[in-house]
Amino acid sequence: MIGLFINSIPVRVRWEEKMKFFQLLQKIQAEAIESEAHHHCPLVEIQAISLVKRNLFDHNVGFENYPIAKRIEGYENEDNESNKPGLKLTHVEVFEQSNYDFNVAVSAAANISISFLYNGNVYERDDVERIGSHFRLIADQVIENQDIEINDIELLSAEEKKRILQDFKNTHVEYPKDKNLRGLFQQQEAEENKEFTGDFGFN
């Protein structure tokens, strides 16, 4: 059979103060198992009964846990005891497209890999790379301390904190000492009005 045998299900992630990260994962897993009975419900019907309709969520997380690439490229046969050559497909190209502006794809094989598929008209590449660095930062903290509480997880790197706390606050500028605040506003207003005045001719 050829078809799209997947269904997107909206998930609400809620946590309590002082909850540990691993407890949140256990909670999400338990809720996912509990909602399994409703996974057959089409997303379009869920959106139809929701007050926010298509704005129910604007990003998607997909977890892929199947050795499809290995099977397609023919690196191993179903019968491991047989030395007979099996079907082998090469030069396989995949084109991915989503209805959501931001998608997170997680694949589990020998290693866990995370990739982002995003709408370039909505997100800049620099923003997505920054999100990726936040993912790595969170992962490092969770691996280092499995009992870490959610509120203690740092989202910003030391460099980002420096930019926010120091660089962005450095707003010192020189201004005429012989004018008060009202005079500066009047001067700015006069300059802006000057830019929008002129002679216009129509034929």
Secondary structure as UniProt FT lines:
FT   TURN            17..18
FT   HELIX           21..34
FT   HELIX           35..38
FT   TURN            39..40
FT   HELIX           43..49
FT   TURN            51..52
FT   HELIX           53..56
FT   STRAND          59..64
FT   HELIX           68..72
FT   TURN            73..74
FT   TURN            80..81
FT   STRAND          102..108
FT   STRAND          112..118
FT   TURN            120..122
FT   HELIX           125..144
FT   TURN            146..147
FT   HELIX           150..152
FT   HELIX           158..162
FT   HELIX           163..167
FT   TURN            168..169
FT   TURN            177..178
FT   HELIX           181..195
//
